[in-house]
Amino acid sequence: MTRERPVEITEREAEVLAALGARLSNAQIAGRLHISVRTVESHISSLLRKYGVADRWALADEASRRTPPPGHLSGLPAPRTAFFGRAAELELALGLFGDTRLVTLLGTGGIGKTRLAVAVAESAAPAFPLGGAFVDLVPVRDGFVAEAVASALGVTERPGQALEDAVARHLGRGRSLLVLDNCEHLLDAVAAFTERLLSGCAAVTVLTTGRERLGVPGERTVPVPPLPLDSDAERLFLDRAVAADPGFTADRADVRELCRRLDGMPLAIELAAARSASLGAPGLLAALDDVLRLLSGGRGAVARHRSLRAVLGWSHDLLTDDERVLFRRLSVFAGAFDLAAATAVAADPGTAAPGRTADLLGRLVDKSLVAGPARGRWRLLATVRAFAAERLEAGGEGDAVRDRHLRWATETAAELEDRLDGRMDGETRAGFDAVADDLRSALAGAPPGRAAVPHRLARSLAHLTYARRFLREVPGHYEEAARRAPDPGEAVADLRAAADAAHALIDTGRAFELLLAAADRARAAGAGNAEAVALAFAVTTAERHPSGFAAEIPHGRLRDLLAAAASAGDDRDPLVAAHLAAARAWNAREEKVTPEPSLVGGAVAAARASGDPVLLCGALDAAGIAALTAGRFREAHRVAAERVGLLPAMPRDVPYPAPEITDAFHMGSSCAVAAGDLPAALATARLAAADDLIGERSPVAVSTLLPPLVLTGGLREALDHAPTLWGVCEQAGSPLAWVAPAVAAVALAHGLLGEEAGFRVWRARAERVAGAARSRYLASFAAFVDARIALRSGTTDARPAELVDAAFTDFPPQDWYRTYARAAGAELAVAAGLPDGAERLAAARDAAAESDWAAACLTRAAGRLHGDPGELSAAAEAWERIGARYERACTLLLIPGRLDEGRKELADMHAP
């Protein structure tokens, strides 16, 4: 097997990659390297292709890791001892990799599955040029398999994208290997995760270890039996015995008998060998006679398991008192632990001494009861940990040690939080990933009820998982914090944060319910202002973002909630005043997404007075929507740009600003499209994709990118993004009707390229995504698309008249693309020779004042009507100013003497 060559990049690309690793923006990179932002974007696109990663944050990770070589498996343990035997099992597993994508090493605890898995992974790695990961699932709780794998790979989650899909995309870049070790306690979760991964990634191979099969279709198993007694078992014993005592010697018959009594179990052999220095082979045989003589029956798996427990018990009994104490207390750790953690949890209060703990750890390592240290961390093997946990409970120390573990976890989480500065850097992320399973375990094991320590841990865990971009688990942690909060006011804050976290997932229906829960808690606590803020924000959320609800909240109910908010709060408080003013503006009219213009100015003023950029960003949205509704698209564009300008001041490590960050980017691009400012729309869309919270594969990123991309003539690039868009729509946990124009834009790209089948598929998909909210989100854009494709096809049947009528429909005020529809409809009427062509052209003239795209389109239509080359040339220049390459080329086809120029430009855009 040969290794694939490392990724080759230019010197300039290396400079850009290093700057991405420093988390610089495109503008900052351009300034540092003295190149244009467009050139930076070009280099980043090249790097994304070469490394096969999803977004700039993955590139930054590549830079921070210094790009491991092909075949690198992150998390692969570095063996500290020699590997004996298993030649047949190793050969079988490697052979199965040739035509099998899921291989499971099967065997009982202590049989050596993990060590064999490491050997298989090391041997197979060169055949997997994109590498992969080795993930120990021992510390992982049910429901967090994807998080464990994502931590090993450095993958993050984005709104609208499941973490499993982010993992699949990372591993699906090419041939890669994922090893899932110790699956037995997570069989259903691992099976579901693995099946999803294999079905979505044709180039991924998975190796698992466990005591049972996963039961996934296509799974092949490799049984892992005991070591042969006449060779490998004895070699293992002698190797470990000599490691414990370099002068160790023994009669071969004694060694063979020892291994026979231990059933060839590697862990049992290692435990016994660790005692060889003090007892010698005859002493070990005598001791084993005592601990094993009660065993009866054959030499099957049950007997082997009983013999291993007996050897563990014997090894434990030979420990000194202080070694036993440390050993059983270490069982509280779900994963690996460092010296400070061991000292905090295992040492008695007032006697904690790192030096003493280190000495005891060393002794337990020598006796094969603790593994490590590896990178400064120790761990207990799963079988050993289970035994130690039994001893902990038998000694009556379980509750006390779990309490220490809880306090350690709380302090550790707080220290990690202190290192956050608006976002989570690579070092802090690595620190969190190392302890995340123990933080979750400590919280889950805390006594039920309200208490300060578990409350702090739940809140910290929510904060850290949000900063780590494990977004799905964040609302649940905040809700747990609310249940644990000793003070009702803290519970209100936790529920409000949970609502913001749900909104970050674009699940506004859940956010609404959490806000109502926060209001209920505030009311019970007599916190009127907090109740008013929660209720008012719930009203605003339901009015502004109805597409995120399974069923829209009736206007009457929202009106009653607003009245309750006004009664509960003191509007002399700036925050209360700002929230009430915003809710009143949004709720004054029965139609959703339609603020009352006369109240918008007051909402913006109240938000400015609060001094909160997040509230101001939300209030400005009302001003922008009011302008769009009135047809003042250029004003809406200016307001949306102001909102985007507020975003750099908002932190990315807390969920509070998330609703405005996502919405500001969405509206910034959409309003630019509505005004026909396509360069600004594209720039904003690329800013959204580069944002740490959003990323390139979120609904916001793809829905803001595709319409301007198609309108500027980037047809093939748009189709490259189309599968991502449809994946987002299919995987969304809540309705995404507002994405429908982007889906229709893909239909437009297919249609402009003459791909009729693709046009029909995506046109139908747009209708499906819009659903019952079609009139609000899709009607005018769909009319525009249909008219534009009819214009391209040059149809002469009766359908153009119907399409023109549809383009001049009285669209709902929330529909922002009516200028496109009317301009395209007017041009279609003229081109099709309809008798009312001139009348339609005149009726659409108002659209030109508010949209550069509509203005250029109507100028071209006038040129068609009048047969005026001057007007057509003016249209071509207008298209060029806004970057609409496709429309410019189509216009050139109409100008005498420029036909060849237009054909060449169209051919370039049609090329794959």
N, C-alpha and C positions, 0 to 999 in steps of 0.2 A: 504494500500500500504506500502511496506517495502523498506527501503533504501539498496542499495548494499553496501557491506563492502568496506572500503577504500582500495586502492592498497597496497598490502603487499610487501615490499622489504627487502632485507637483509641489515645488517649493512654496508657491503662493497658497496652494490649498492647505499645506501644512501650517502656514501662518494663520489662515482663517480657522482651521481646526483648533489650534491652540487658543485663539481668541474666544471661540465657542466654549472651550473648556473653562475659560475665565468668566463665562456667563455674560459676555458683552453683547449688546444689541447690534443689529446690522449697521445702524448709524455710527455707533462707537467703533465698530470694526473698520468701517470705511474711513473714519477720521484717523484711526491709528495707522492704517496701511496706506493712506493717501490714495484711495481708489473710490469709485462711485458705489452707492448703495446697490445699484443694479448689478454691478460687477460682483459685489459680495453675494447677492442672491444667486448669481450664476454659479459661483464657486460652491455655495452651500448645496445647490441642486446637484452638482457633480459629485460632491462628497456623499450625499444621501444615496445616490445610485451606486457609487463604488463600495460603500460600506453596507448597503442593503438595509438601512435602518429607517424608522418611520418619521423622525422629526429631528429638529436641531438639538433637543435635549438628549436624545440618544447619541447624537454626534458628540455632544459635550461629555457624555459618559465614556465614549470611545477615547476622547482626548485625555480624560482624567485617569483612565486605566492604561494609558500608553499603548492601547490596542494590542491585546494578547495575540499570540501567533495562532494560525489556523490549527484547529484541533484542540484548542484550550478548553478545558471543562472547569468552569468556576466552581469552587466549593469542593473539588476533589481532594479527599484527605491524603496527606503525605504519609505513607506507611513508615512507621518507626522500627518495624521488625521485619524479619525475613518471611517470605510467603512459601508455604510448603504444600506440595501435592496439588490436587484439583485439576490435573492436566486434562482429564476427560471432560470434566464439567466446563472448563475454560474453553476447550476446543469446540464443544457442543454449542455453547452460547455464542461464540464468535461465528460459527458456521450458520446459526439461525439468523444472524444479522443480514445474511445475504438475501433472504427472501421473506423475512418476517420483521414486522415493525414494532411488535410488543413481545418482549421476552421477560419471563418472571423466574427468578431464582427462588425455589421453594425449599423450606426446611424449618426445623424447630428452632427455638431460641437457643443461642450459644453455639450453633452448628457452624458458624463462619460465613454466613451469607454476605455480610457487609464486606468482609475482606475479599471474598471472591468477586463481588461487584466492582470493587476498586480495581482488581487485577483485570477484569474484563474491560472496564472503561479505559484503563491505561493502554491496553493492547489495541482496542478498537479506535481510539481517538484519531489516529491519522486518517481513518476512512471518513471522518466527519469534519470537513474543512472549516465549517462555521462553528465548530465546537459545541458548546452546550453547558450543562450544569449537572452537578451531583448534589442532590438535596436530601438531607437527613430529616425524615418526617417524625422522628421520635418526639420532639418538643411541640409539634404542631397540633392544634386543636381542630376538631371537626368544623368545617366551614372556612378554613384558612389555608387550604392546599395551594390555591392560586397565589396567595400572598407569599407563601414560602418559596415557591418557584420564582415569582417576580423578584423577590429579594435577592436570590442567588444570581439572577440574570441582570439585575439593575433596571428592571422594567417598571414603568409607572402607569397609572390609570388616568384617563381623561374623561370629562363629562360625555355621556352618551356612548362610551366604549367600555365594555366589560373587561375586567382585568384578564380573564381567560383569553379574550381575543387579542389583547395586547401581547400576552405571552406567546400566543400562537403566531402572531405576525412576526415577533422577534425570532422565534425558532424556525419559522417557515421560510426564511430567506434562502435556505439551501440545506444541504445535508447536515443535520445536527443530531446530537444525542442528549437525551434527558434521562438521568438516573434518579429514581424515586426509591429511597432506601427506607426500610421498616414501615411497610404499609398496613400492617395487620390491624391497627386500631382505627384505620380510616378507610376501610375497604370500599364502602359505597361512594364516598367522596372522591377517592383516588380513581375509582373506576369511571365515574362520570367525567372527571377532569380529563383523564387519559383518552376516553372515547371521543370527547369533543376535540381534543388536540389532534388526535390521529385523523379524524374525519376532515379537519380543516387544513392539515399540513401534510402534504404527500411526501415531503422529504425528511420528516422527523421520525426517529426511532426512539422507543422508550424501553428502558431496562428497569424492572422493579424487583424488590425483594420482599418476601413476606412468608407467613406461615400458611396462607391460603391463596388460591388463584384469584385474580380480579374478576374473572368471568366476562371479560370484554371480548367481542368477536375477533378472531384472528390471533388470540394470545397463545403463545407456545411456552411451555414450562421446562425448566431444567432442575430436576431434583438435586438437592445438596445433601448427600448422606454423610455419616461420620467418616473420619479419616481412616484409611486402611490401617489395621493394627500391626501389620508386619513391616511397615515402612514409614509412611508419612507421619503417622501419629507419634512414633518414637522419635523421628527427626524433630518434630515440633517440640516435644518434651525436652529433649537434650538441648536444643537451641535456647529455650527459655530458661532452663536450669542453669546453663553456663552463663547466661546473662545475669542471673541472680547471684551465682557463685562461680567465678572464672575457674576455680579449682575443682569444680564438681566432677565426680566420676561415679559410675554405677555399672553394675552388672547388667548386661543386655537383657537377660531373662527377667530381672526385676523391672526394668523399664517397660518391657513388653507386657508384663503382668499389670503394672500400674495403668497403662493405656487401655488394657482390656477391661479392667474394673471401671474405668471412666468412659467406657463405651465409645472411645475414639472421638469424644466431644471436645472440640478445640478449646472452648472457654474453660471447661472443667480441667483440661490438661494444663492450660496456662496458669490457672489458680493453684493447682497442685505443684507445678514446677516452681512457682514463686516461693514456695515453702521449702524447696529442696536444700537451700543453704543451711537452714537450721535443723532440718530433720534427716536429710539424706534419704536415699531410696528405701532402705529398710524401714526407717521411721515413717516415711510416707505410706508404705504398704500397711504397716500396723495401724496407723491412724485411719486409713481408708477402710480397713476391716471393721473398725468400730462404727464408722458413720454409714457404711453401706450394707451391713449384715442384715438389717431389717427389710431390705428390698427383696421382693419376690417377683416371680413371673419371668417372662422372656426378656429379650434384649430389644424390644420395640421402642417406638418413639416415647410412649408413656414412661417406660422404665428409664430411658435416657433423661427425660425431663426430671424425674424424681431424683436421679443420681446427681444431676447438676445442682438441684436445690440442696441436696445433702452436702455437696462439696462447698457450695456458697455458705451454708450454715457452719460448716467446719471451719472455713477460712475466717468467717466472722468471729467465731468463738475464740480463735487464736489471736485476735487483735487485742491490743491494750485497751483499757477503759476509754482513754481520750481518743484513740483511733476509732473505736466503735461509735462514740458520740458524733464525731465529725462525719463518719461514713453515713450514718442513718439520717443526719440532718441535711446532708447534701442532696438527698432524694427529693427535696422540695423543688429543686430547679428543674424546669421543663427542658431546658437546653443546656448549652455550654455556659460556663461561668468563669469569671476572672478571680484573682486573689481577693480583691476588695469585696466582691459579692460574697465569696465563701466566708470571709471573715465576718461580714455583717450579719449573715444568716446563721452560720454554724457556731460561732463563739458565744459563750454566755455573756449577757450584758455586764459591762464593767471589766471584763477580762479579755476583750477582743484585742488580739495582737497579730498583725499580718505575718510577722516572723514565725510565730508559733503555728499559725494555720498553714503556712507554706511548708514547714517541717512535717506536719501531719499529712498534708497532701502528698508530699514526696514519698512518705512511707506507704500510703495507700496505692500510689502508682507502682511502687516496687512490688506490691502484693497483687497486682493486676486487678484491683477492685475499682480503681479510677483510671481513666484514659487521659493522656495528655502529658505535658501541656503542648497544645498546638496554637501558635500565634497568641500565646499568653493566656489560653483558656483551657479549662479541664471539663470533663463530662463523665457521666456514668453511662455505661452501656444499658440498653433497654432492659435486659434481663436482670442485670445487677441493680438497676434503679428500682425495679419492681420489688426485689427482695429487700432493699434498704428501706423502701417505703413501708413495707410490712413491719419491719423492726421499729420504725419510727412510731407507728400507731400502737404497736404492742407496748412500747415504752411510755405511752401516754403523753408524748410530746408534740403530737401532730398539730394541735391548735396553736400552741405557743410558737412553733417554728414557722408555721404558715403566717402567723402575724408578723414575725420578723421579715419573712419573705415579702409580705405586702408592704411593709414600711421601706424595705430596701428598694422595691420596685417603684414606689411613689417618689422616693428621693432621686432615684436614677432618672425617672421620667422628667422630673422637674429640672434636673441638670441638663438634660437634652433640650428641653424647652428654652432654657436660658441661652442656648447656643444658636437659636433661631434668630434671624435678623431679616424678617420680611419673606424669607424663603429658606429651604433646607439645603445646605451645601453637601458636597459629596462626603466629607468626613463625618458630619452629623448623621447623614443617612446611613452610613456604614455602622456607626455606633448604635443607631436605632434598630437596624436590621439584626444586629447581634443579640439584642435583648428583647425584641418585640414579642416573641413567643412567651417569654417569662412575664412580661408586663400583662399580656392577655390572661395568662394562667393565674397570676396573682389576683387580678381583679375578679375572675370567675370563681376563685376559691375563697374570696372574702366572705365573712359572715353576712347574711342578709340584713337589710335595714339601713337606716340613715346613719352615716358616720363620716367624720371629716377626712380620714385617711383614704378610704376607698373612693370617696367623692373626688378628692384631688387627683387620684390616679385615673379615674374614668375621664375626667376633664382633660388631663394631660395626654392620655392615650388618644382621645378624640383630636386634640390639637396636633399631635405628632403624626397620626395616620393621615390627617388632612394635608399637612405639609409634605408627607411622604408620597402623597397622591394615591393612597389606598382609599378612594373616595367612598366606595359603597359601605364600608364599615363605619364611617364617621358618624352619620346620624344616630346609629344605634349606641355608640359610646356616649354621645351627648345625652341621649335619653336615659341611659344607665346612670349617668352623672345626676340627672334630675331626680331619679328614684333614690339616689344615695344622699342627695343634698341635705345637710342638717338645717339649712336656713332656706325658707321659701323663696326669698329673693334670689338666692343662688340657683334654685331650681328653675325659676323664670328665665334667667340668663342662659341656662343650659338648654332649655327647650327652644329659646329663640335661636341659639347657635345651631341646634339640630335642624331647625327650619331653614336656616341659611345653607347648611350643608346639603339638605335635600334639594334646595334650589340650584346649588352648584351641579347637581346631577341632572338638572332640567326636569325634576319631578316636582312641579309646582303644586300639584294636588296634595302631595304629602306635606309639602312646606305649609300649605294653608291649614291643614289639620294640626300640625305642630304649633302653629301660631295661636290657634284657638286653645290648645292645651296650655300654652304659656299664659294666655289671658285668664283662663280658669284658675290657674295656680296663683296668679297675681291677685285676682279678685278674692280668693280665699285668704290671702295674706294681708289684704287691705292695702295693696300697693296700687293705687288708682292710676298713677301715671304710667306704670309698667303695663297695666291692663289696657289702657288707652292706646299705647304705642303698638302693642301686639295686635289688638283688634283692627286698628287703622291700617297696619301694614298687611294684615290678612285681606282686608277689603281691596287695597291697592294691588296686591298680588293676583287676586281673582279677576280684577278688571283688566290689568295689564297683560297677563299671561294665561288667558283661558285655554289655550291649546294644550297646556300641560295637565289638564283635568280630564278624567274619564267622562265626566258630565259637568257642564258649566254650572256654576253656582247661580241660582236665580237672583235677579236684581233686587227683589224685595228682601231677600234674606241679607244681602250685603248692605242694603240701606238700613236695616235694623241693627246690624253689627256696627255700622258707623255711628248710629245714634247712641248705642251703648258706649262706644269709645268716647264720644263727646261728653257723655254724662260722667264717665269714670275719671277723666283726666283734667288737669289744670292747664289750660292753653296759654298760661303765662310762662310755662316751661318751654324753652325753645324747641326741644326735641318733640314734645307733645304737639306743639303748634305746627311744626313742619309736617309731621305724620298726618295730622288731621287735615291740614290744607291739601296735601297730596290726595288723600282718600276722597275728600269732597270733590276735587276736580275730576277724578276718575269716575266717581259714582253718580255724578249729577245727571247723566244720561243713561237710559236703559241699555243702549248698545254697548257691548264690551269694546275695549281698545279705542274708546272715543271720549277723551276728556272734554270737559266744558271749557271752551276758549276763554270765557270771561273770568274763570277761576284759576287759570293756569299761571297768570302773572303773580297772583298771591302765593301760590304754591312755591314758585321759584324764589320769591323774596323770602318766604319763611325758611326755606332750605338754606339759602345763603346766610341768613341770620343765625342759623344753628352752627355754622362753621364746620359742618360735616361734609366732606367731598362726596361721600357715598349718597347721602340724602340729596345733595345738590344734583348729582348725576341722575338720580331717579326723577327729580322734579323737572329737569331739563328734557327728559324723555316725554313728559306730558306736553311741553312746549313744542317739541319736534313732531309728535303725533298730531297735535292740533294744526300745525302748519301743513303737514301732509294731507290731513283730512280736508283742509281748505284749498288744496291744490297749490300751496306755496312751497314747491319742492326745493327751490334754492335756499329758502330760509331754513327748511328742515335739514338740509345738508349742512348749513353753517352751525346749527344747534348740535347736530350729531357729532360734528368735528370737535366742538367744545367739550362734549362728553368724553370723547376719546382722549382729549388732552388732559383730562382729570385722572386718567388711569395710572400713570406712572407713580402717583402719590399713594396708591392703594397697595397695602401689603398683600402678598400671595400666600402667606402661611396660615391665615385664618379665614373662615368661610364668610364672615360678615360682608366683605365687598363682592363676593362671587356673583350674586345676581346682577349687579351693575356692570361688572367686568364683562360677563358674557353678553349681556344685552347691549352694552355700549358698542362693542365690536360689531355685533350683528346689525344694529341700526346704523352705525357709521358707514358700513359698506352699502347697506340697502338704500339709505338716503342718497348716497353718492350716485348709485345706479339710477334712482328715481330722477335725480337732477341731470343725468347724462354725463356726470363727471367720472368716466370709466377709469382713468388713471388713479384717481383718489380711491375709488372703490376697490381696485386691485391692491393698492398699497395698504389699505386698512385690512383687507382680507389676509394679506400676508403677515401683517402685524399680529392679527388674531392667531394665525397658525404658529407664530413664533412665541406666543405667550406661554409661560410656564403652566398656567392653569388650563389652557384650552388645547394646545397641540394641534397637529395637522389632521387628525382623524376624528375630531369631534363634530357634532351637528353644526355648531357655530362655524367652525373652520371651513368645512366643505360647502355649507349652504351660502356662506358669504363669498367664497372664491368662485364658484361655478358660473353664476350669471354674468359677472363682469368678464370672466375669462372667455366665455362664449361670445359675448357682445364685442370683445376686442379682436375676435378672430382666432383665439387659441383653441381651435376646435379639437384637434387631436389631444392636446394636453388635457382638455376638459374630459374627454372620453377616458383618458388614463385615470382620472379621479372618480369616474362614475361608479365603479364597483365599490369603492370606499363609501360613497354617498348611499348607495342602496344597502350596503351592510349596516350602516348607521340606522337607516330607516327600519330595517327588519329586526334589529336587536334592541331598539329603543324600549325602555321600560315605561314610557308614557307617550301620549300622542305627539306627533311632530308635524302638525298641519302647516306650520310656518315654514317648513323646509320645502313645501310643494313647488314654489317657483324654481328652486335649484334643480329639482327633478325634471321640471318642464324645460329648463335650460339644456339639460342633456338631450332631451327630445329634439330641441332646436338644433343642437350641434349635429345630431344624426341627420336631421332633415336637410340642413345646409350642405352636408357632405353627400347628399343624394342617397342616403342609406334608409330606405323606406321602412324596412322591417324594424330597425332599431328605433326609428321615430315612433312607430306605432306602439312598441313595447313601452318606451319611456313616457309617451304621452298618456297611456293608460295608467302607468304607475303614478304619475303626478295626480291624477284624479283620485286614485286610491289613497294616497298619502293625505290629500286635502280633506277627503271625507265630507262630513257635514259642514265643515268650515270653509268649503270651496269659495263661497261668495266673498268671504273676507280675505282669503289669502291667495287664491289662484285665479279668480275669474278674469281679471284684466290681463294678467301675464299669459294665460292660456289663449285668450283672444289674440294677443299680439303674436304668439308663436304660430298659431294657425294661419293668421293672415300673412306672416312673413314667409312661411313655407309655401303657401299658395302662390305668392308672388314669385318665389324661386321656380316653382314648377311650371309657371306660365299657363296655368289651366284656363280654359275658355268656356267651361260649362257653367251651369247656373249656380254652382257653389260659391263663387266669389261674392255674389250679392248677399248670401247668407252670412258669410264670414265678415263682410263689411258691416252688416247690421249688428253682429255680435261684438265687433270692435267698438261700436258707438253706443253700446248699452249704457244705461245709467248705473255705473258700478257703485258699490257701497263706498262710503267715504274713507273706509280703512284700506281700500285697495289702492296701492301706491303706483301701479304701473299703467294707469289709464292713459297717460300721455303716449306711451309706447303703443298701446292698442290703437288709439285713434290715429296716430301718425302712420302706422303700418296699414291700418284699414283704409285711410285716405289714399295712400300710394297704390294699394291693391285696386281700389275703385278706378283710379286713373289708368293703371296699367292694363286692367281688364276691359277698359273701354265702357265702363258702366255709365249710363246716362247722367247719373248724379255725381260723377267724379269731381267736377269743379266745385260743386256744392259741398261735397265731403271735404275737399281740400280746404275750403274756406272755414268750415265748421271746426276743423282741427287746428286752426292757426293759433288759438290761445295756448295750445300745448307747447308751441315753440318757445314761448316766453319763459317757461319753467324747466325745460329740459334740452340740453345740448344735443342729445340723441334725436329727440323729436324734431328739433330745428333742422338738423342735417337731413333727416328723412323727408321732411316736408319740402325742403329746398330741392331735393332730388325729384320728388313727385311733381313739383312745379315745372322742373326742367323737362320731365316726361310729357306733361300736359301741353307745354308750349313748344316742345321740340327745340329748346334753347340750350346750346352747348355751354354758354356762359353760366347759366344756372347750374347745370350739371357739374361744371368745373368747380363752382363755388361749393357745391355739395361735397365733392371729393376732398376739397381742402378742409371742410368742416369735419368730415370723417377722420381725416388725418390728425386734426388737432386733438380729438378725443381718443385716438388710438384704435379706432374701429377699422381694422385692416380689411376684414372681409367685406364690409359695406363699401369701403373705398374701392376695392377691386371690382365689385359689382357695378359701381358707378362708372368706373373707367370703361367698362364694356359698352356703355351707352354714349361715349364721347367719340366722335369721329377722329381717327388717327391714334387713339390710345387703346384700341382693342387688344393688341398683342400684350401691352403692359398689364392690362387687367387679367388676361388669361394666365400670364406667367405668375402673377401674385396668387391667383386662385389655385393654380397647380401646386404652388409651394405649400399652401394651407391644406390642400387635400392629401398631400404626401404623408404616408405613415410615419 
